[in-house]
Amino acid sequence: MSTNASIGIELKSGKVKAVYCHFDGYYDGVGKTLLEHYKDRKKVEKLISLGDLSSLGEEIGSKHDFNKAPDNECNFYGRDRNEDNTEADVYSSKEDYLESSDFSYTYLFSIENKWLAAEDSSFILLTEALELDTIEEE
């Protein structure tokens, strides 16, 4: 079973571009990978520009056989499986993005270059969401 997520980036215009990620969307999966390996806006922009993902890796990587993804590389539906219509969706604002998301986990790289996560109908820092998640598990 998969845990779906949406990964977005807030643009200077206030709009949000976001992609779907099929696997490991939970805070300890995609959340930690984003925090640890996607700190640079340019890298996040490149990630989003490649469209929907099957899985998020520590590195974006290069085109490969979808069924034989290299360890620690992203697996994209468009780039690696040649699917159509996998481009990022565009939302008018981060509020619109949050309201429109029906995924288990919703992430946003803010204009301030900080990772946020949807929690109780609003965004909080992803680091805080991870802490809350750890407390709930104890």
TIPA-644340 format. One line per 2 residues: their letters; for each residue x, y, z of C-alpha. Coordinates in steps of 0.05 Angstrom, whole numbers, padded with zeros to 5 digits. Layout:
<pts>
a) X/Y/Z ~ ...
</pts>
This chain:
<pts>
ms) 00000/00000/00000 ~ 00024/00070/-00015
tn) 00023/00134/00024 ~ 00010/00190/-00025
as) 00036/00261/-00018 ~ 00036/00327/-00054
ig) 00101/00367/-00059 ~ 00095/00440/-00077
ie) 00136/00503/-00085 ~ 00111/00573/-00072
lk) 00129/00621/-00128 ~ 00145/00695/-00122
sg) 00077/00709/-00153 ~ 00044/00674/-00094
kv) 00022/00615/-00138 ~ 00042/00544/-00121
ka) 00066/00490/-00168 ~ 00057/00420/-00141
vy) 00069/00348/-00161 ~ 00042/00281/-00136
ch) 00088/00230/-00102 ~ 00060/00159/-00097
fd) 00104/00124/-00044 ~ 00127/00139/00027
gy) 00092/00206/00033 ~ 00093/00205/00109
yd) 00136/00253/00150 ~ 00190/00201/00165
gv) 00194/00185/00090 ~ 00184/00241/00039
gk) 00185/00293/00095 ~ 00254/00274/00120
tl) 00281/00267/00050 ~ 00257/00337/00032
le) 00287/00367/00095 ~ 00354/00333/00088
hy) 00365/00333/00012 ~ 00322/00389/-00018
kd) 00346/00452/00017 ~ 00364/00491/-00045
rk) 00308/00527/-00084 ~ 00340/00509/-00151
kv) 00339/00435/-00134 ~ 00266/00439/-00111
ek) 00248/00477/-00176 ~ 00281/00421/-00217
li) 00245/00368/-00177 ~ 00177/00401/-00190
sl) 00194/00414/-00263 ~ 00200/00339/-00276
gd) 00128/00326/-00255 ~ 00094/00270/-00216
ls) 00136/00218/-00181 ~ 00129/00146/-00162
sl) 00183/00155/-00109 ~ 00227/00211/-00082
ge) 00301/00197/-00077 ~ 00357/00236/-00044
ei) 00380/00257/-00114 ~ 00339/00275/-00175
gs) 00384/00232/-00218 ~ 00377/00221/-00293
kh) 00331/00182/-00339 ~ 00331/00108/-00324
df) 00288/00046/-00332 ~ 00227/00059/-00288
nk) 00227/-00013/-00263 ~ 00301/-00010/-00244
ap) 00309/00057/-00210 ~ 00379/00068/-00182
dn) 00383/00071/-00106 ~ 00371/00141/-00078
ec) 00346/00170/-00144 ~ 00276/00197/-00158
nf) 00231/00155/-00202 ~ 00188/00201/-00247
yg) 00127/00178/-00287 ~ 00142/00225/-00345
rd) 00218/00222/-00349 ~ 00227/00149/-00331
rn) 00163/00116/-00356 ~ 00147/00164/-00413
ed) 00076/00178/-00388 ~ 00038/00239/-00411
nt) 00002/00290/-00368 ~ 00048/00286/-00308
ea) 00065/00360/-00305 ~ 00058/00400/-00241
dv) -00009/00429/-00223 ~ -00012/00504/-00210
ys) -00053/00535/-00154 ~ -00070/00608/-00145
sk) -00043/00611/-00073 ~ -00017/00567/-00017
ed) -00087/00570/00014 ~ -00117/00544/-00052
yl) -00063/00490/-00054 ~ -00079/00468/00017
es) -00154/00468/00006 ~ -00147/00429/-00059
sd) -00101/00375/-00032 ~ -00134/00309/-00017
fs) -00069/00272/-00005 ~ -00048/00240/00060
yt) 00010/00289/00066 ~ 00020/00358/00035
yl) 00087/00393/00033 ~ 00106/00463/00011
fs) 00173/00496/-00001 ~ 00156/00567/00019
ie) 00179/00632/-00012 ~ 00224/00638/00050
nk) 00258/00572/00030 ~ 00230/00533/00088
wl) 00193/00466/00084 ~ 00122/00468/00110
aa) 00072/00412/00121 ~ -00003/00413/00124
ed) -00028/00400/00194 ~ -00100/00412/00218
ss) -00120/00455/00158 ~ -00059/00500/00160
fi) 00015/00498/00145 ~ 00067/00490/00200
ll) 00142/00481/00194 ~ 00159/00411/00172
te) 00208/00405/00229 ~ 00151/00417/00278
al) 00107/00366/00242 ~ 00162/00314/00249
el) 00168/00330/00324 ~ 00093/00324/00333
dt) 00093/00258/00295 ~ 00149/00231/00340
ie) 00111/00251/00403 ~ 00048/00217/00378
ee) 00086/00152/00365 ~ 00114/00149/00436
</pts>
